């Protein structure tokens, strides 16, 4: 991120974080939603790589910690790996979008890590084996780093003992109509809503 843009972002972050630094209903600050070198509809900067994103995450998480010692901090990335020498040639394991899950979780000012799972959108198999392996790989890193890991967005529900997960996203029926649906919205009338309620109760029971 260019220095001027990062300075502007810090000004924004400072305004939000200092306002809610003592808010007990906030669990954590997330640096961004799925930060990476290139977005879904944008081309990555040619100079952006895993070091770029990890350095930015380290800088911004430390900045937030300097403003607020009450809340947890996480990055909010999709959990892509940077393993170009491995036999897995899927882009989510190659670090091509600037995300190095294993390096990011080691940042001292990052309290827990996140990952997402949209196998179909990523061109991967929607079968159970791929999803189970994706979750297991993050669980292995979690144990090695001794930090919690949350699968915070997903389209396939699989449990292998990872710390937790968050759905994206629950919808509501407002007075002016339903909340905007991005295709992943789960409304109370949907059959899967009851499944998510049971799932959350099971997670809570684990303690």
Helices and strands as residue ranges (DSSP letters): H 3-19, E 28-30, H 50-67, E 72-74, G 91-93, H 101-104, E 113-117, H 128-145, E 149-154, E 164-165, E 173-174, E 177-178, H 191-206
